Amino acid sequence: MAENHDPDLKQYLLTWKSRINRYLEDYFKGRGSRFETLINAVNYSLFAGGKRIRPIISVACCELFGKDGETSLPFGCSIELIHNFSLIHDDLPCMDNDDLRRGKPTSHKVYGEAQAVLAGDAMFAESFRMITQHAVANGEDLQASVEILNFILDAVGLEGMVGGQSLEIQNASKPIPIQTLEVIHQNKTARLFSASAFAGARAAGANKQDLDRTIDYGMNIGMAFQIVDDVLDFSGQVKGRKKSANADPDGLTTYPTLLGVEESINAAKEHVARAKKTLDPYDNRADILRALADFIVKRKF
Ligand code: GRG
């Protein structure tokens, strides 16, 4: 396994988080003023302090294959919009029925259910537009843009994030085996991580073998991320997180309810090791991606 040269991940996350925020702000600048409640609801969720981990993965995968990370922003930020859309819908009374998100009242608590649903809907449509607008303005990126959009929609739709969420709801309050839980996590969460990795690499013009490796990397860190998310919720370690300590009030089966905390952490570490293995061909060029994978199991928020 290639050595990890311990790059300054903290600085990298800070720098790119602020560039991503600027890209999103610029994208919405001057738009939606006639629809004040809607644009306020969009801004409320989109700028509520999200980590921007998905677009940062796109940036790092783009840089791995020799292009400036900025090249990936229309794609990574499109995914960030979809992610924020999914959080608003996930918090609704008809889904998880949560009052808090990122330590703040959820969208429907502030704007009411109807406006929260609409804010999510708007972000979903804007996520496509962000890419198509980029493609229209940059004709030479047309093929890459269509391939990336196709990959993202595949990761989100019937057989992706929405499918995963549906399966989770269908199985709520039922004992399910680890295999079913894996399918839920892969679709609900990991596919969007793999789309982030693919988007960055494809925007940089990576070849098929490299794309396959980045997809594999994304799936594995996505699985690790969701398992750690379950553990953080279960342990109630983080103030403002949605679940109460040592229980899942919705009766959902999660990694810690099935395996316990220690085994869950081991499972997440196993995915991180697999993710890092996919980076072996890239020597120190992939150090940021290695550090990102490690950050996913070490994070406390
Ligand atoms: C949005 C197409 C669409 C459908 C709705 C509700 C739903 C279907 C899917 C829910 C998917 C979901 C909420 C997965 C959980 C993923 C997860 C671990 C979220 C937390 O991500 P962070 O920690 O969030 O990156 P921040 O706050 O940093 O942005």
Residues whose N, C-alpha, C, O or C-beta is under 5 A from the ligand:
A	BS01	GRG	G50 K51 R52 I53 I82 F85 S86 L87 H89 D90 V156 M161 V162 Q165 K188 T189 D229 F301
